[in-house]
Amino acid sequence: MATRKNSTDDPLAPLTLAVGQEDLLLDRAVQQVVAAARAVDADTDVRDLAPDQLQPGSLAELTSPSLFAERKVVVVRNAQDLSADTIKDVKSYLDAPAEEITLVLLHAGGAKGKGLLDAARKAGAREVACPKMTKPADRLAFVRSEFRALGRSATPEATQALVDAIGSDLRELASAVTQLVADVEGTIDEAVVGRYYTGRAEASSFTVADRAVEGRAAEALEALRWSLATGVPPVLITSALAQGVRAIGKLASAPRGARPGDLARDLGMPPWKIDRVRQQMRGWSADAVAAALTAVAEADAGVKGGGDDPEYALEKAVVAVARAARAGR
């Protein structure tokens, strides 16, 4: 889990420095600052910028006083890739940060852009460590912290089994913990994890859904059969399919040109999922979304006792969703 490296524990500190290459932890560092700002001022303006969007002079404009004295969060991703002139602007700003503005710098932490990293630390930045978790022990600790954050407990054997089943992707691990906590009461043990996640991680219910909404029917069916063979409950697969199709419908109906941060807040999705759904929604139409949801609803009824063959009901739904995904291509 992301850890702070200095004594400053205020997300509304003038400067937060998130250092590392673990995307989930970087996103969480940003989300924590944004949530804290909006808890104080619901109308907080959030600007989430890539390096090429912050040109020389841009930071001065973004941080200039407003007539309405609005609170603002300015997020700069991959700060190590900023141009030399823009880095000068940032360093100058650090000498006299503006009130009601929180600057969040996301930096990979390597040698590139080290001057900016050093300047931010010298300026007293609140620092959040977001390192890649390459060691199994780190991933186990992450999973334990996820359960604790949700107020639940899991046995050591369950934690190990989950890491063994899901692998090294922190997003998938976090999603698995959330799903288990939502579905299972009491302490989560190895048997529970085995029922949900035994087998290859890529054959999870979410992978079935991802391949289906991308129009990759053959791969979705392969993942479906492996999931069923390794004990994934059919109801989890219909749930994942429904979530995948609904996400496409939500994003397709969102206002064009909306900022990713605003979309994430309004649609209830993390920013990384907005990006994934954007890629998946190519070829989808409103009619296709409606047809896919109907097919998934029929499958859901089938696996809950409304049909004679749950596996066949799931196969029909997967094919229908994949066909809907390809209808507009």
Salt bridges, closest charged atoms under 4 A:
ASP9 OD1 - ARG4 NE 3.06
ASP27 OD1 - ARG77 NH1 3.12
ASP27 OD2 - ARG171 NH2 2.78
ASP45 OD2 - ARG47 NE 2.92
ASP45 OD1 - ARG259 NH2 3.14
ASP48 OD1 - ARG77 NE 2.76
ASP81 OD1 - LYS112 NZ 2.78
GLU100 OE1 - ARG71 NH2 3.01
ASP118 OD2 - LYS114 NZ 2.98
GLU127 OE2 - LYS5 NZ 3.84
GLU127 OE2 - ARG121 NH2 2.93
GLU146 OE2 - ARG28 NH1 2.64
GLU202 OE2 - ARG200 NE 3.74
ASP210 OD2 - ARG276 NH1 3.53
GLU214 OE1 - ARG211 NE 3.09
GLU214 OE1 - ARG216 NH1 2.72
GLU219 OE1 - ARG216 NH2 2.66
ASP262 OD1 - ARG38 NH2 3.69
ASP262 OD2 - ARG259 NH2 3.23
ASP262 OD1 - ARG265 NH1 3.33
ASP266 OD1 - ARG265 NH2 3.16
ASP300 OD2 - LYS304 NZ 3.05
GLU315 OE2 - ARG225 NE 3.63
